[in-house]
Amino acid sequence: MDLGFANKVVIVTGGASNIGRAISREFAAEDAMVAILDRDIDQADRTSNEIKASGGRATAYQLDVTDVEATRAAVQKVEADLGPVAVLVNNVGWNGKAEFFLGLTPDRWQKAYELNLFSTFNVTQPVLARMVERRTGSIVSIASDAGFGEFRMADYGAMKAGVLAFTRTIAKEYGRYGIRANAVAPGLVIPADDDIGDGSLWKTDIGMGPKEIRNIESGIPLRRRSEAIDIAWSVLFLASERARQLTGQVVSVSGGFQMPR
Ligand SMILES: NC(=O)c1ccc[n+]([C@@H]2O[C@H](COP(=O)([O-])OP(=O)(O)OC[C@H]3O[C@@H](n4cnc5c(N)ncnc54)[C@H](O)[C@@H]3O)[C@@H](O)[C@H]2O)c1
């Protein structure tokens, strides 16, 4: 199935590590021109160089997606360097160590907001404005199974639920301009050491020991954890014209752990 990404410009925020890295690689394998916007430039360079070494096209841009001015400038630069952005993948996200609600601090709530929800607003606005002018574009935002409500993830889950409402609103407001917006909600994806740089949250303690992982696995109907490439495949499908009649949808890629309606 040709997904139609040849020579299309695709932005992947946080495209250097783990899930974003798999998304970047899969788009490049479909002959897209991938712009990796990531705060961790060493890992972004590593991922883009690997893509180039395997015959694909990728460019690394250093960016903190919570910085308003820098994000606007980066979007402009990507379009000047590569051409009009056809696809935006809002992949940057962050969760702290698993914690019951009463243990959450205001600072942590604020950080979860900035990295999961504000970042999505901040990158989408300048990209969407251009897509609307051109009357075409597709946006896929990475939510989380936690966005449907999960123990010890009130801050992160609330922000990811916000990403879902945001996605549906964009789909309703801009569908008439040929824009589609969808979300993918991954289940737990534990990266290999080789797939992450220092900017990855997996370099920190997020409270996921063998016991927590076993607990999650035992609740997965398909009895296997998701891999980064599982998320990437759904992202590519939703971003493609093969999903031309899909907008405002969320797909949980979790082996059935969540079954959103
Ligand atoms: N891994 C999981 O189990 C899981 C499960 C559900 C949802 N998700 C979501 O999937 C997405 C990717 O998760 P992951 O596990 O690959 O994360 P990760 O931490 O491994 O990678 C995130 C990438 O984003 C970059 N980044 C972080 N902050 C940034 C900023 N301010 N500006 C620019 N780049 C920044 C990092 O350098 C890194 O390359 C996130 O939205 C996350 O919430 C992950």
The ligand as an ORCA input file, in Angstrom:
! r2SCAN-3c Opt
* xyz 0 1
  N       6.817      5.334     26.123
  C       5.611      5.112     26.610
  O       5.353      4.124     27.336
  C       4.467      6.022     26.281
  C       3.163      5.602     26.593
  C       2.107      6.449     26.285
  C       2.340      7.658     25.670
  N       3.624      8.039     25.381
  C       3.827      9.337     24.737
  O       4.575      9.129     23.554
  C       5.408     10.258     23.296
  C       6.840      9.818     23.178
  O       7.223      9.120     24.365
  P       8.656      8.458     24.508
  O       8.576      7.383     25.511
  O       9.199      8.159     23.142
  O       9.467      9.706     25.140
  P      11.033      9.934     25.299
  O      11.200     10.744     26.525
  O      11.779      8.645     25.176
  O      11.416     10.841     24.041
  C      10.937     12.147     23.953
  C      11.772     12.943     22.967
  O      11.326     14.300     23.046
  C      12.436     15.163     23.272
  N      11.982     16.295     24.077
  C      11.650     16.301     25.391
  N      11.296     17.529     25.782
  C      11.394     18.328     24.685
  C      11.163     19.707     24.442
  N      10.758     20.532     25.414
  N      11.363     20.185     23.195
  C      11.776     19.356     22.206
  N      12.039     18.052     22.372
  C      11.847     17.546     23.604
  C      13.461     14.301     23.972
  O      14.772     14.806     23.760
  C      13.249     12.941     23.302
  O      14.008     12.828     22.111
  C       5.140     11.229     24.440
  O       4.137     12.137     24.084
  C       4.639     10.318     25.549
  O       3.855     11.012     26.489
  C       4.683      7.250     25.683
*
